[in-house]
Structures are given as structure tokens and as C-alpha cells.
Amino acid sequence: MTVPNTEAETNHSPEIRAKGWFIVSSLASGHAVFHWLSQSSVVVFPEIQSTFNLSGIGVGVILSVQQLASGLVFLPGGILADVLRHRWNIFLPICIALFSLGTLMMGTAPLFPVLLVGMGVVAISHSLWHLPASASLSSRFPKNRGAVLSLHGVGGSIGDVAGPMTTGLLLALLSWRGILNLYAVFAIISCFLAFWSFKNIADTNTDGPLINRKDVTILLLKNRVLWTITLVKGLRGMALIALFTILPLYFENDIGLSPNSRGFHIGLLIAAGITTKPIVGQLSDSLGRKQVLIPCLILSAIASLLLLASVQGMMLTLTIIFLGLFLYPDQPIVTVTTLEMVDKNVASTALGLSNSASCVLSALSPLIAGILYEFSGMDAAVYYLSGLFATAALIFAVMPLDRSKTDSGNR
């Protein structure tokens, strides 16, 4: 897909950092850094479990803290991101710096509660990053939102793939603490690169009168379609976080995969979606959000059930690939649908509100999945997450979504 020009590029600006392709690729690269480190922590869950003598429920607590921290910061973070639209070039690198700090706290944690605090800092910084990054792309490319945000998502997916695979290999050389500390150094280097790359990210062309943030937030809270989209996002998030709670434990405890193979298969799950994500995004721009998202959710529900076969070897690899093809491409579609409901000047606030509520929904899911896995086995956990995908598809199918209005960009 060819990235369309920004206004600065149309005016023949010689500054490379103002060009559309550079902005999209820079934000995608930053997105990759966040996801590289986030998914790497999933691969070392069995080692963390051993270090702190945790049960499957304890592993679920880690991800519950992640979801709660994200949920608490999303709404105020969205308002802050909208207020600081003209400072996004500073806001985004600071998010990366906080991410580095949280990763370092996790890697050096002497006690489990300290590790949870580090995970909370990681989650907060990641959540704050998403708000202006998504809003900036939506504002700059209103006619190609689905495609551009899908390309942004590909950056995250590349990090999701490279992180687990690299971490699986590094476990043969370093402890889980050494790996996280190494990644913390990598993140702080990325922070300095971001300060240079994001010079032209800030939105200095906000239109219209000054906005009363309290009144806007109240109006958004009354938007029924926004709440319905939030419910779909929350159910999908519950399913995804449940999968990543039980999958590393299943690989380690049930079928005895090596750390290398564990990292490979978690990375492969996400790699499969890289090929379909930009295609799905572009299809949603041309065919409609419902026509694309509903089949993805249904196929995710079906693909999850294949894990019930306790497959190993090549069949396990093929099952993971099939699941990955539909698991990740739908996320940018949900984000685009949310952004199309509101004016660009409150895009981060709306996204923050939606993400906050969906994270609250997702917060208990790792605990539920951990309890099901611990006391009822893998099958019960798989039925649980598959049911969540199916419910999300059903709700999105019946919700009213006026395509003619959502295509209008700003209203």
C-alpha cells in the first residue's frame, strides 16, 4: 500500500520527518519497541513463576495488574493527550522512557510486589503511547484510516514476533532478569531516537473553539454506539489476554516445549497476523468495518477450539499459524471504528475512554483463565476464550453502525 501524503509533504517540504511515509514508519517502529518488550515478558512467565513460586493464578495476577493499570490511565491519559496535542513530539518519547524504567524494575525486582509495580509502569507507558499515536495517524490520513492504522499495527506485530523469538534464544544465554535489563537499555536508546524522529508529530492545526473537556467527556459517556464498540473491544481483549495467560503454561507444563520452541510458537502466533493485518485494514476501508471484523472474530473463536486437540509437532505449528491469521488483524478495525465516531480534537479522549472501560473488562480475565487452567485444565480455559470471541462477534453484528456517517471524518 502506498502511504498518502501529509499536508507538509504536499507543500513540498524538504524535511524528511514531515513526510507521510516517515511518520507512519517512525510510529510503527516505536510501536514495535513496546510490543517487543511486552511480549518478551510473556515468554519468561514460566521462569518468573519458578523464581517467585507462583501458581497459574499468580501468573494471572501479573496480567491482571497490567490490565488494571492500563484501564486506570487510559481516560485521564486520553484527556491529557488531547490537551497536549501540540506537544506530542515530547509526549511520545517520554512514554518510551517510562517503559524502560518499568522494564528495569521488573528485571531487578527482589520481591513479587516490586515486579507487579514494574509491570504497572510498563502498562501505563504503553497505554499512554497508543492514544496520541493512533489519534495522529487518524487525523493525518482520514481517507485511509483502516489501512494506515493496520500498518501501524504491523509494527507492533513485528515486535510481538521478534520479541518472543529473540527472548526464547536468549534464555539459553541469560537469565530472565538479564534479558529484561538488556531490553530496558534498548528502550532508553530508542527514546533518544524518538526525540529526533517525532519532531513533526505534534498537531498544531486544531480546529474550532477551545473545548470544555468535562462537557466533552460527559457527552462521550452518553454515546451508546461508543459503549457498544467498547464492549466488543473489551470482550476481544478478555479473550486475547486469557490466551496469553494460559498458552505459555500449556507449552511448558502440558506438552513440555523448550524455551526456544516456546518463544518460537508465541512469535509465530503473531507473525501469521502480519501478512493479513494490512489486507484486512484495506478491505475494511472499502467493504466496511462490520463486513471484515465479524468474520475475523468468528474465525478466532473457531481457531481457538483447535487447541483442544492437544496437538504437538507440526500440527501444533499449523494450529498456531491458523489462529494467528485471524487473532490480530481485527484490533485496528476496532480502533478505527472508535475514532470515526468522534471529532479529531477529542479523538484521544474517546479512545482513552473506550480503552479504559475495555481494560477494566479485561482485568479479571487472566485470573479467570488462570483459575480455569489450574483447577479444570486447558480445555475449560479454551472454551472460555472461544466463547468470548463468539460473543463479541454477535454483539458487533447487531449494533447500529451508519457507514455513511463514520466515513465523514470530522463532524
N, C-alpha and C positions, 0 to 999 in steps of 0.2 A: 504494500500500500504506500502511496506517495503522501508524505506529510504536507498538508496545505500551508501556505504562507501566513505568517502573522502580519499585523499591520506594519510593524517596523521593517519587516522583510519586503513587504510590498512597496514601501517607500525607499527601497534600495539602500538600506543601511549597511555599511561595511562591517559593522560589529557582528562577529560570528555568534556571540551569546544572545543576540536578538532574533536569530533565525529559528523558524519553526522546528526544523529537524534537530537543532541543537538543544532547544528547550525540552522537547519530548524525550530525546535520548538521555539528557542530563537527569531529568526527573526519574526516568526509568532506571538509570544506573544507581541513583540514590535509593530507589525502591528495592533494587537488588541487594544492596548492603543490608537493609533492615531484615529482609526475608532470609538472607544467607545466615545471619546470626540467630534469628528466631527459630528457624527450622533445625539448626545445628543443635540447639538445646534439646529438641525432641529426641534426637539420636542418642544423646548421652543420658536419657532418663533412667535406663537400667543401671548405669554407673552411679548416678545420683541416688537412686533407690537403694543401692548397696551401701553407699557411703553413710547415709543418714538412717539406714534400717527402716525404710518406708514400705508400706503395703501398696497395693494398687490404688487404694483410696488416697494415700499420701501423695502419689503422683498426680491424682486428680485434683488435689488441693492446689498444686503448683499452677495448673492451668486455670483453675477457678479464680485464683488471685490475679492471674493475667487478665481474665475477662472482666473481673470487678474493677480493677484499676483502669482498664480501658473505658469501661462504661461510665465511671465517675468523672473522667476527664473530658469525654467527648463533647458534652453540651457546653460547659464553660470554655473548653478549648475551641469549639466552633465559633462562639461569640468573639473570643479573643482573636481568632484568625481573621474574622471579617473586619474587626476594628483595626487590625494591623495589616490590612491588605497592602499598604504602601511599604511595609517592612518585611514582606515575605522573604526577601533575599537574605535577611538576617535570621528570621524565624526558623527557616528550614535547616540551616547548618547547626543552630543551637539544638535542634531536635536530635541530630546525629551525635552531638557531643554528650547529651544526656543519655543516649543509647549506649555509648561507650562506657559511661560511668556505671550504668546498671549492669552491663555485662561483666565489668571488672568486679563489682560487688558480688555477683553470683560466683565468679571464678575463685574468689578469695574467701567466701563465706565460711566462718568456723562453725556456725550453727545453722540449722534449717530455717529458723525465722529470718536470719540475715539473707539467706538465699531468696526467700519469698519477697523481702523488701527489694532486692535487686531485680527480681522478675517484675515487680510492680513498676519500677523506674523504666525498665525496658518497654513494658506495655504502654506506659503513659507517653513516652517519647515517640513510639511507633504510631500511636493514635493521633498525636498532635501533627505528625508529619503528613498523614493521609489527607487531612482536611484542606489545607491550602494547596497541596499538590493536585488533588482532584479538582478543586474549585478553579484553579488556574487553568488547567487544561480544558475544562468545560467552557470557561469564559473565552479563551483564545480560539477554540475550534468548535463553535456552536453547531455547524453543519455536519461535523464528523465526530460527535461525542463518543458514540459507541466504539468506533474504530480506534480513536486516539487513546481513550481510557483502556481499551483492550491492549494496545501496545504498551501502555504504562504497566498494565498487569503482567505482560510478558516479562518485563524487567524483574518484577517480584518473583515470577515463576522461575526465572533463571537462577535467582538467589536461592529459591526453595530447592532447586535441583542440585546446584553446585555445593551448597552448604552441607546437606546431609552426606553426599558422596565424599566430599573432602574430609568431613569430620570422621566418617567411617574409616577412611585410610589413616588419618592422624591418630586414631585411637590405638593403632599398632605402635606408635612412637611416643605419644604424650598421654598424660592423664586427662580426664575431662576438665580439671581445673586449668591445666596448662593450655588446653585448646581454647577455652573461653577467654583466658587472659590474652592470648595471642590475637583473638578476634577483637578484643577491646582496643588493642593498639591499632589494628587495621581500621577500626571505626573512627578513631580520632584523626588518623591521616585523611580519611575520607571527608571529615568535617572541614579541614582546611581547603581541600579541593572544591567543596561545595560553596564556600565563601566566594571563590572566584567564578565558578560556573553559573551561579544563580543571580548574577548582577542584575539581569533584566527580567527576573521572575515577578518582581513586585507589580501589583496592579495599581497604577496611578491614574486610571481613567474611569473611576467610579462615577456612575451617572446618578442624577436625581438629587433630592434634598437629603439632609442628614437624617439618619434612621433612628427611631427610638427602639433600641434593642429589646427592651422589656415588652413593648407592644407587639413587635415582630415575633418574638418567641411565643407569646400568648396566641397569636394568630396561627402560627405553625402547629401549636399544640391542638388546635381545633380542626386541623386538616385531616379528614378521615382517610383520604387516599394515601397521604403520607404515613399514617399509622398502619394502614394495611400493608404497604410496602415494607415498613419496619418489621411487622410481624413475619413476613416472608423471609426477610433478611435474618431475623432472629432465629427462626426455625432452621434455616440453612446453616447458620453459624453454629447452632447447637449440634447439628449432625456432623459438621466438619471437625469441631473441637472434640467431640466424642470419638471420632475415628482416630484422631491423632493422640488421644489418651490411651486407647487400647491396642493400636497397631504395633508400637514398639514392644509392648509387653507380650503380645501374641507372638511376634517374631522371636523374642528372646526366650520366653517361658514355655510356649506351646510347641513350637516347631524347631527351636534351637538354632536360629541363624547366627552366624558370626557377626561381630560388629561391622565388618566390611560389607557383608551381604545385607545387613540391616540398613546401613546407610544407603547402599545402592538401591534397594527397593523403595525406601521412602523418597529418595530423589527421583526414581523412575515414575512414581505415582504422580509427581508434579510435572516431570518432563513431558509426559504424554499430553498434558493440557497446553503446553507451549504451542504445539502445532495447531490446535483447534481454537485457541483463545482469539487471535486476530480475525480468524474466519468467522467465528460466532459474533464478534463485535460488529464486523462489517455487515453481516446478514441482518443483525438487529436494526441497523440504520436503514436498511432497505425494506425489510419484511415486517418489522415491528418487534417490540420488546416481548410481548406475550408469545408470539409465534416461535420465538427462539428459546426463551427461558423455560417455558413449561416442559418441552421435550428434554432439556438438559437435566432438570430436576427429577423427572420420571426415570430417565436412564441412570442417574446416580443412585436412585433407590433400588433399581434392578441390579445394577452392578455391585452394590454393597452386599447383596444377598449371596453373591458368588463366593464370598469369604466363608460361608457356612460349609463349603465342601472340604475345608481343611486341606486345601491344595498345597503342594510343595513342588520344588524344582521348576521346570519350565511352565507348568500350569499356574503356579503362583505368580511367576513373572508376567504371564499373559493376562491373568486376572487383574493384577495391579495396573497394567497398561490400559486395559479396558475401563477400569474405574476412573483412572486419571483423565481419560479423554473427555469426560463429562463433569468431573468434580469441580474444576476451577474456572472454565470459560464463562460460567454464569455470573460470577461475582461482579465483574464490571458492568454487566447489564443491569443488575440491581442498583448499583451506584448511579448509573446514567439515568435510570427511571426516577430516582430520587431528585437528582439535580434538575431534571426537566420540569419538576413541579413548582419551582420557585424562581424568583429573580436572582440574577447573578450576585447582587450586593448582599444577599443573605444566604448564599449557597453553602458556605462553611457552617453557618448556624444550623441550617436544615440538615446537612449531612451529619453534624455533631449530634443533633437531637436524635436522628434516626439511628446512628451508630451506638449512641449511649443506651437507648432503650433495647436495641438488639443484643448488646453486650450483657446487659442485665439478664436478659432471657438466657443467654449462653453460659452465664456464670455457674449455674448449677449442673450443667450438662456433663462436665468432666467428672464431677462427684457421682452423678447417676451412673455414668458409664463405668467408672471405677468400681462402684458397688456391684453393679450387674456382673462385671468381669470377675470380681473377687468371689462372689457368692453363688452366681448362677452360670458362669462360664462365658466363653466367647460368643456362643450362639445368641444368648439373650441380649448382649450388647449390640450385636449386629442387627437384630430385629428392631431394636430401639432406634438406631441411627437411620436405618432404612425407612422406618415409619415417619421420621421427621422430614426426610426429603419428600416423601409422598404427600404429607400434609401441606408442606409449603407449595407444592405444585398445584394442589387442589384449591388453595386459597387464592393464589395468583390467577388461576383460571377463571374464577368467579368475580374478581374485583373489577370495578369500572376503571377503565383507563382510556381516556379520549386521546387517540393518537394525533389528531389534528391540533389539539391544544399543546401537547407536550413537544411537538416539533417546532413550536414558535420561538423557542429560545428564551427570550426575556418577556415577561408580561407585566 
